Amino acid sequence: MDAAQKEEYRTILQAQLEELLREAGKTVSGMTDEHENFPDPTDRASMESDRNFELRIRDRERRLIAKIRDAIQRLDDGVYGVCESCEELIGTARLKARPVTTLCIDCKTEQERQERIG
């Protein structure tokens, strides 16, 4: 992978990271601002359900943030784009579709097949 490609992926990863961190900040401020009193139990339940849904999304995003930071570290270490299983290069199309990936398509397919088998 040449320097221009590395910089392209770094830009993509940084943009994703910044967007996720912005959204996380909005969630935190939104939850601390909510001091609403719901006399109707149905309204309260609906609000709590919405909050739980948003927290689940943010938890998934938190894990994605960690993967993005790991990918940036792999760029810094010079191992970005190399499959951690077979050590072959990960295809450009796969990296563009999922820049945080650590497995080539063949190794990921095999991993998913093994998970289905149990």
N, C-alpha and C positions, 0 to 999 in steps of 0.2 A: 504494500500500500504506500503510495507516494505522499509527500507532504501536503499537497492540495486536497487529496481525499481525506486525510486525517483531519485537516482543518475544517472540511465540510461536515464531517461527522461530529466534530467538537462543537461546531456552531449549532447543529441540529440538537445535540444533547443539552447544550447550555440553554437553548430556547425552551425546550421541554421542561427542564429543571426550574427555570425562572417562572414559567407559567404555573407549574404545580405548587411552587412555594407561595406565589401570589394567591392562588385559590385557597390554600391552607390558611393563610392569614385572614382571608375574608370569612372563612368558617369560624375561626376562633373568635374574631371580633363579633360576628353575628350571634354566636352562642352566649357571649358574655353580655350582649345588649338585650337579650330576651328576658325580660322580667315580667312577662305578661301573666295575668291571672285569668284562668279559664274556669268560670263557674260551672260550665257544662262539661261533664266527664268525656263526652264524645269529642268535643273540640280539643280537650287536653290529650286524649289518646291519639288523635290525628296528628297533633303537633309532635308528640313523642315518637310516633312512628316515622314521621318525616325526618326528625332529628337522628334517629337510629339509622335510617337509610343513608343519610348524608355522612354519618360517622363511618359506616361501612365503606362508602366510596372513598373517604379520606384515608382510611386504613390501607386500602388497595393502593392509593396514590403514594402513601408513605413508603410502602414497599417498592414502588416504582422509582421513587426518589433515590432510595438506596441503590437500586440497580443502575440508575443513571450515573450516580457518583462512582460506582464501581467501573462502569464503562469508561468514564473520563479518566479514572486512574489507569485502566488498561491502555488507553491512548498514551498517557504519560510514560507508562512502562514499556511501550512499544510492542505490546502483545494484542492490541485491539484487532479484531477481525480474524483471530486464530481460534479454531475450535478447541475448547478445553478438554475434549474427550479424545479426538483422533489427531489433533494438532495440525489439521489441514486448514487452508484458508476458507473462511466463510464467504459464500457468494455475495456479490454486491447487491443483488436484488433482495436477498434476505436481510442484509444489514440496513438497507434503505427502508424495508418494511418494519423491521424491529431492531433499531440501533443498539438496544441493550443486550441482544442475544449473545450467548456464550457458546452456543452449539451450532454446527452446520446443520443443514436440513436433514441429511442422512442420520446423524446422531440424534437429533431431536425426534425424528420419526421413530427410530428404534426405542428411544426413551419412552415415548408415548405408547408404543406397542407393549413394552414391558409393564407399564403401569396398568394397562387394560387387562393383561394376563393375571396380574395380581402379585 
